[in-house]
Amino acid sequence: MKPNQAQAQALDRFLAGVERRALVMAELSCGNRDEALDLVQEAMSRFVRAYGHKPEVEWPPLFYRTLQNQVRDWYRRAAVARRHLQPNPADEEGEEDWLERLPGQVSLWPDRQLEQAAAMECLIAGVARLPERQRQALLLRIWEGLDVAETASAMGCSQGSVKTHLSRALQALRTQLEDHWQ
């Protein structure tokens, strides 16, 4: 079903509002800005096709569920690529490992300095190190401000699971970051 003009404008505003945060979430998940851009673009496209006709109040959890599905698909494709596309070292004597040629993780805060920058980088690294479900719960609840029910819908789990994942994520971050906030 094609959205009407008002619905299309509301969709544009919604997507513009979540674009930057979705990009950071995707980048924390995959560690590569270009891959993250592709994931967000595909998630937005799929979201509009599948859920653009839904009421606006339902969009946030539906969009983040779509984004998380894209991230999961990316992980699956990466696992297959690692398993099946890794070159045989005996075939390429003297050539460096292809994994070393892949672009590294983009630093989100390269120009920041001093203690605040170190703490922020440590926080970002800590969030990136969290298990996927804990990271999802943290970003959706704390950063995006979704309530427990919306987060559960976006993650495809129960509200109790959201609370458990969030609690574990916060505890892990406290442990990892206690040196920066003493």
PASESE-947436 format. One line per 5 residues: number of its first residue (from 1); their letters; for each residue x, y, z of N, C-alpha, C. Coordinates in steps of 0.001 Angstrom, whole numbers, plus 524288, in hexadecimal, padded with zeros to 5 digits. Example, Ala and Ser with C-alpha at 12.3 -4.5 7.8 and 13.67 -1.06 7.14 Angstrom:
BEGIN
1	as	83386,7E9C6,81E78,8300C,7EE6C,81E78,83390,7F31C,81E78; 83232,7F736,81BA8,83566,7FBDC,81BE4,83264,8001E,81EBE $
***
This chain:
BEGIN
1	mkpnq	8034E,7FB6F,80000,80000,80000,80000,80382,804D8,80000; 80276,80873,7FC7C,80591,80D2E,7FBFD,80382,8114D,7FFC7; 8070D,813BE,802DC,80552,817BE,8068B,80394,81CB5,803B3; 7FFD3,81F87,80617,7FE1D,82479,803CC,80244,828A3,804CC; 80150,82D56,802DB,8052D,83198,80340,80695,832D8,808E9 $
6	aqaqa	802B2,83349,80C53,803C2,83487,811D2,806D8,8301C,81464; 80561,82B4E,81335,80821,826C7,81560,80DC3,826AC,8135D; 80E93,827DA,80E6F,813D3,827E8,80C2D,8173A,82C13,80EC9; 814F6,830A2,80FD5,817E7,834C6,81282,81935,8332C,81817; 81588,830A4,81AB9,81683,82EC7,82009,81ACE,82AA1,82001 $
11	ldrfl	81ABD,8272E,81C24,81ED4,82340,81BA0,8242A,825D0,81AC8; 82456,829B6,8176B,8293F,82C81,81678,82B51,82EF6,81B7E; 827E2,83175,81E7B,82986,833E1,82370,82B74,82FC2,82749; 8289A,82B73,8279F,82A29,82744,82B33,82F85,82522,829C0; 83043,823E1,824CC,8353C,821AB,8231A,839BC,82586,823BD $
16	agver	838BE,82A75,822B0,83CCE,82E70,8237F,83E2E,82ECF,82948; 83A56,82E0F,82C9A,83B39,82E65,8323D,83E48,829D0,83479; 83DE5,8253D,83219,8408D,820A4,83438,84589,81F41,8313E; 8467A,821CD,82CEE,84AC4,8204B,82979,85016,82044,82C2B; 85185,82473,82ECC,856BD,824CC,8312A,85766,820DF,83595 $
21	ralvm	85361,82060,838D9,853BE,81CA2,83D29,853ED,81708,83B10; 850EB,815F3,8370A,850F6,810BD,834AE,85659,80F93,83263; 858CC,8137A,83012,85E03,812BF,82DDB,861EE,81160,83220; 861B9,81411,83677,86550,812E2,83ABF,86442,80D63,83CD9; 85F4C,80C00,83D6E,85DF8,806C1,83F49,86021,8029E,83B92 $
26	aelsc	85F6A,8036A,8368B,8614D,7FFA1,832B3,86741,7FF71,832B2; 869BD,803EC,8333B,86F71,80412,8333A,871A7,8015E,83810; 86F1C,8020C,83C7F,870D0,7FF46,84126,87032,7F963,84078; 86C59,7F7D2,83D7F,86B66,7F23D,83CAF,86F3C,7EFCC,838D5; 8705C,7F295,8348C,8739F,7F021,83083,8792E,7F23A,8305F $
31	gnrde	87A30,7F6A9,832D6,87F83,7F89E,8331D,88189,7FB36,82E30; 87E24,7FC5D,82A81,87FE3,7FEAD,825A2,87BCA,8028D,823C7; 87D47,80765,822F8,87994,80B7F,8219A,876E1,80A81,81C5B; 879C6,808BA,81878,87766,807C3,8135D,87358,80368,813AA; 874B1,7FF3D,81667,870EF,7FAF9,81721,86C2A,7FCFA,81A21 $
36	aldlv	86D1B,8002D,81E18,868D3,8024B,82140,86531,805A5,81DE8; 8676B,808D0,81A77,8642C,80BFE,816F8,860AB,8088F,81397; 862E5,80460,8118A,85FCA,800C3,80E60,85B7D,7FE36,81190; 85CC4,7FCA1,81654,858E1,7FA1F,819B0,8545C,7FDCB,81AED; 85596,802AF,81C31,85185,8067B,81D7D,84E2A,807A9,818B5 $
41	qeams	850B0,80860,81442,84DB9,80981,80F7A,84A02,80508,80E2D; 84BE2,80047,80E83,8488A,7FBC1,80D5D,8442E,7FB35,81169; 84573,7FC35,8165D,84173,7FBEC,81A7A,83D33,7FFFB,8198B; 83EB5,804AC,81813,83AD7,808C2,81707,83763,8074D,8126A; 839CA,80542,80E5C,836D1,803B7,809C2,832E7,7FF65,80B10 $
46	rfvra	834B0,7FB78,80DD7,83134,7F72B,80F5A,82CF2,7F904,81312; 82E66,7FC74,816A2,82A8D,7FE86,81A59,82628,8015B,81773; 82787,804B7,813CB,82394,807B0,810E7,82008,80404,80DD9; 82260,80028,80B42,81F34,7FC75,80838,81B95,7F93B,80BB3; 81D92,7F773,81010,81A8C,7F3DE,81354,816EA,7F69B,8172D $
51	yghkp	81890,7FB24,8193A,815B5,7FD7B,81D91,8142B,80326,81CC1; 81525,8054C,8182D,813DF,80ACC,8173A,80E1E,80BFF,817DA; 80ACB,80833,81740,80521,808F9,817B5,8033A,8089C,81D5F; 80694,806D0,820ED,8050A,80636,8266A,80487,80B86,82906; 801BE,80BCD,82D6F,8015C,810BC,8305C,806C4,8128B,83235 $
56	evewp	8077D,81793,8324F,80C8D,819E9,83397,80E92,81844,838FA; 80B20,81773,83CBB,80CD9,815FF,841FE,80F66,8109A,8421C; 80E65,80D65,83E31,810AB,80825,83DFD,815FA,80814,83B45; 81792,80C46,838CE,81C51,80C4E,835AC,8215E,80B45,838A3; 82269,80DCA,83D26,82794,80CFD,83F8F,82901,80745,84083 $
61	plfyr	825C5,80433,84339,82774,7FEC4,84401,827B8,7FBA9,83EF0; 82445,7FCD7,83B3B,82468,7FA10,8363B,82962,7FB58,83334; 82AF3,8004A,83344,82FB7,801C1,83085,8347B,7FF20,832F6; 834DD,7FF4E,83828,83970,7FD09,83AAF,83981,7F717,83A30; 83500,7F4B7,839EC,834C9,7EF12,838EA,836D9,7EDFF,83371 $
66	tlqnq	83553,7F12D,82FB2,83735,7F098,82A56,83D20,7F159,82A1E; 83F1C,7F551,82CD3,844BD,7F648,82CED,847A4,7F1B6,82F68; 845A2,7EFBF,833BC,8483A,7EB5E,83652,8482F,7E681,832DF; 84408,7E5B6,82FE7,843E3,7E153,82C3F,84813,7E1F8,8280B; 848DE,7E6C2,82635,84CF7,7E7CA,8225A,85255,7E68E,824A2 $
71	vrdwy	85327,7E81B,82988,8582F,7E713,82C16,85901,7E133,82CA5; 854F8,7DE66,82E50,8556C,7D8B0,82EC7,856B6,7D635,8297E; 8541D,7D7FB,8255E,85539,7D5F3,82026,85AE2,7D710,81E9B; 85CC8,7DBB1,81FFE,86232,7DD1E,81ED2,865F2,7D95E,82191; 864E8,7D837,8269B,86834,7D48A,8297B,86827,7CF2B,826E6 $
76	rraav	863A0,7CD76,82530,86347,7C858,822A1,8667B,7C846,81D95; 865DB,7CC6A,81A6D,868D2,7CCA8,81589,86EAC,7CCDD,8169A; 87047,7CFCF,81AA1,875D8,7D032,81BF5,877F8,7CAED,81DB8; 874E2,7C800,820A7,8769D,7C2D2,82264,87752,7BF2E,81DC2; 873B4,7BF62,81A18,8742C,7BC20,8156A,878FD,7BDBD,8124B $
81	arrhl	879D1,7C2CA,811C5,87E5C,7C4B0,80ED9,8836E,7C2EB,8116F; 883B6,7C34E,81694,88873,7C195,8194A,8895B,7BBBC,81882; 8852F,7B8D2,8188D,88595,7B327,81829,886F5,7B160,8129E; 884AD,7B3EF,80EB1,88527,7B1FB,8095E,888AE,7B531,805CD; 889B9,7B9F7,80733,88CBB,7BD4C,803AA,8924C,7BE3D,8056B $
86	qpnpa	893C7,7BC28,809F1,89918,7BCF9,80BCA,89CCF,7BA00,80836; 8A0AB,7BCBE,8061B,8A43A,7BA26,80270,8A79B,7B615,80534; 8A94A,7B259,8023E,8ACC1,7AE50,80430,8B249,7B088,80450; 8B4C9,7B0B3,808F3,8BA0C,7B2FB,80943,8BDF9,7B046,805B7; 8BD34,7AB3E,804AA,8C0E0,7A86F,80146,8C08B,7AA5E,7FBA1 $
91	deege	8BC0B,7AC86,7FA11,8BB5D,7AE76,7F4C3,8BDED,7B3C1,7F3E5; 8BEB4,7B6AC,7F800,8C08C,7BC0B,7F770,8C548,7BCED,7FAEF; 8C97F,7BA56,7F9BB,8CE41,7BAE7,7FCC8,8CFF9,7C09B,7FCEC; 8D14A,7C25D,8019B,8D352,7C79C,8023C,8CF4E,7CBE9,80246; 8CA6B,7CAD3,8012A,8C676,7CEF4,80135,8C414,7CF64,806A3 $
96	edwle	8C317,7D428,80856,8C0E1,7D507,80D83,8BB4F,7D2DA,80DE5; 8B9A1,7D20E,812A4,8B45C,7D00C,813A6,8B057,7D405,811C3; 8AC5D,7D239,80F04,8A866,7D5CC,80CDC,8A56D,7D89A,81124; 8A514,7D64D,815CE,8A255,7D8F0,81A17,8A53F,7DDDD,81BCB; 8AA6B,7DDD6,81B3A,8AD71,7E26E,81CAF,8ACA8,7E6F4,818E2 $
101	rlpgq	8AACF,7E5D4,8143A,8A9EA,7E9F0,81061,8A48E,7EC82,810EE; 8A11A,7EA24,81414,89BEF,7EC72,814CF,89C6B,7F18C,817CF; 89909,7F560,816A7,89952,7FA4A,8198C,89816,7F95E,81F49; 89AD4,7FC21,822A0,89A03,7FB99,82842,8954D,7FEA9,82A13; 89450,7FE45,82F0A,88FE4,80116,8314B,89103,806EB,83124 $
106	vslwp	88D1F,809D6,82FA5,88D96,80F78,82F5E,88D1F,811B0,834DA; 890B7,814FF,8363E,89055,8178E,83B51,88C25,81BBB,83B13; 88874,81B7A,83EAA,88427,81F29,83E9E,885AC,82483,840CD; 889DD,824BE,843CA,88B50,8299D,84662,89128,82ACC,8459A; 89312,82B23,840CB,898AD,82B95,83FF2,89B18,830B9,841C0 $
111	drqle	89822,834F4,841C7,89A6D,83A09,8430F,89A10,83B6B,848DC; 8976B,83858,84BD3,896E3,8398F,85167,89BFA,83844,85431; 89D14,83B4D,8584B,8A1DA,83A6C,85B34,8A0A6,83A6A,860F3; 8A4B4,83979,8640E,8A49C,839A0,869AE,8A145,83554,86C16; 8A005,83602,870D3,89D59,831F9,873DB,897DF,830BF,871ED $
116	qaaam	894EA,834B4,87079,88F96,833CF,86EA3,88F95,83082,869B1; 8934E,8317D,8663B,893A0,82E70,8616A,89508,828CB,86295; 898B0,82804,8661C,89A32,822AD,86781,89594,81FC3,869E2; 892A9,8226C,86D30,88E1B,81FED,86F9A,889F9,81EAB,86B7B; 88923,8223A,867D1,88540,8214D,863BE,886E1,81CBF,86043 $
121	eclia	88BD2,81C8D,85EC2,88DB5,81839,85B94,88D38,81312,85E7D; 88E4D,81334,8637F,88DCE,80E80,866AB,8880F,80CCC,866FA; 88481,81091,8676D,87EF1,80F57,86790,87D33,80CE5,86267; 87EC4,80F2E,85E1F,87D50,80D1C,858FC,87F83,8079E,85848; 8846F,806EF,859C2,886CB,801BA,85956,883FC,7FDE3,85CEA $
126	gvarl	8827F,7FFB4,86185,87FA8,7FC54,86520,87A64,7FAB1,862F6; 87796,7FE5C,86095,8728A,7FD16,85E32,8735E,7F955,859A2; 87758,7FA35,85681,87868,7F6C7,8520E,879D6,7F142,853CC; 87C3E,7F0BA,8586D,87DC1,7EB94,85A62,87944,7E896,85CE4; 87501,7EB3B,85DFB,87094,7E887,86068,86E76,7E45D,85CBC $
131	perqr	86C64,7E029,85EE2,869AA,7DC64,85B83,8653B,7DF22,8589C; 863EB,7DD2E,8540E,86024,7DFC5,8509C,85B10,7E133,8535C; 858AE,7DD94,85629,8539D,7DE8E,85897,8540F,7E2B2,85CE2; 85855,7E2B4,85FD4,8591D,7E6B0,863D2,859CF,7EC0A,86149; 85CCE,7EC29,85D0D,85DA9,7F11E,85A45,85881,7F332,85817 $
136	qalll	85558,7EFC1,855DD,85042,7F158,853CC,84CE2,7F3AD,8581D; 84C85,7F0F1,85C75,8493B,7F2CE,860CB,84B1B,7F81A,862BE; 85034,7F8A7,86367,85266,7FD94,8654C,8513F,8020E,8618F; 85258,80143,85C87,851A6,8057A,858BF,84BE5,806E2,85803; 84882,802FE,857DE,842F7,8041D,85718,84082,806A4,85BE1 $
141	riweg	841CB,804BA,8608F,83F63,806D2,86554,841D6,80C07,866EE; 846F6,80C2A,86753,8499C,810CA,8696D,84A48,814FC,86546; 84C59,8138F,860CF,84D99,81772,85CE3,848C8,81925,859DE; 845B0,81563,85821,8410C,816B1,85513,83C6D,8182F,85880; 83C73,8169C,85D68,83841,81810,860F5,83341,814F9,8602C $
146	ldvae	83394,81070,85DA2,82EE9,80D38,85D0F,82D81,80AEF,8625E; 82879,80A1E,86347,826F8,807B0,86838,827F9,801CC,867D2; 8271C,7FF11,86C26,8285B,7F983,86C58,82534,7F675,86851; 82030,7F7A9,867C9,81CDD,7F4D6,86415,81EA0,7F5CA,85E75; 81FE0,7FAA8,85D1B,821B6,7FBD8,857D1,826EF,7F936,856B3 $
151	tasam	82A5F,7F932,85A9F,82F72,7F6AA,859FC,82EC0,7F0CE,85937; 82B46,7EE7B,85C44,82A32,7E8E0,85BB1,82821,7E7AF,8563B; 824BC,7EB08,85448,822AC,7EA4D,84F07,82703,7EAC5,84AF6; 82A60,7EEAC,84B92,82EAA,7EF7B,847D7,8328B,7EAF7,847F6; 8337A,7E8CD,84C97,8374A,7E49A,84D24,834E7,7DF39,84C39 $
156	gcsqg	82FC6,7DEE3,84C31,82D41,7D9DA,84B75,82DD8,7D643,85027; 82D61,7D87E,854D4,82DEA,7D560,85991,82A0B,7D759,85DA4; 82A18,7D508,8623D,8267E,7D6A1,86660,82887,7DB85,86923; 82514,7DE1C,86BF8,8269E,7E2B5,86EF2,82A87,7E143,8733C; 829DA,7DCAF,8758F,82D92,7DADD,87983,83302,7DA23,8774B $
161	svkth	8334F,7D837,8727C,83867,7D790,86FF1,83AFA,7DCDA,86EFB; 837DA,7E0B5,86D7B,839F9,7E5F9,86CAF,83C6C,7E7EC,871C3; 83996,7E752,8760D,83B8F,7E925,87B21,8408D,7E648,87CA2; 840B4,7E139,87BB4,84559,7DE21,87CFA,849FE,7DFCE,879A5; 84929,7E048,87480,84D6B,7E1E7,87100,84F69,7E750,8726D $
166	lsral	84BD8,7EAE9,8739B,84D72,7F038,87503,85084,7F040,87A1C; 84EA7,7ED66,87DEF,8515D,7ED22,882F9,856DF,7EB01,88256; 8575D,7E6DD,87F53,85C8D,7E48C,87E6E,86016,7E839,87B5C; 85DDC,7EAFD,87792,860F6,7EEBC,87488,862FC,7F31E,877FE; 85FA2,7F53C,87B48,8613F,7F97E,87EBE,86566,7F7AD,8829D $
171	qalrt	864C4,7F301,884AF,868A8,7F0EB,88853,86DE1,7F01C,8859A; 86DC2,7EE07,880E0,8729B,7ED33,87DF4,8754D,7F265,87CD5; 8724A,7F65A,87B5B,8749B,7FB7C,87A4E,876D0,7FDE8,87F44; 8740B,7FD5A,88396,87616,7FF6D,8888D,87B64,7FCFE,889CA; 87BC1,7F7EB,8891D,880A3,7F52B,88A37,884F4,7F6F9,88686 $
176	qledh	883BD,7F754,8817E,887AC,7F8DC,87D98,8897A,7FE7F,87E49; 885FF,801DC,88012,8871E,8077B,88011,88840,809BC,88576; 888A6,80692,88979,88924,808B7,88EBC,88E14,80BFD,88F6A; 89239,80AE9,88C7F,89705,80E0D,88CDF,8962F,813AC,88B08; 892A2,81479,88750,891BC,819AF,88525,88E1B,81D00,8887B $
181	wq	88B0E,81A99,88BD2,88740,81DA0,88EDA,88813,81D25,894B8; 88CE1,81C91,89651,88E04,81C5E,89BF4,88FA3,821AA,89DD9 $
***
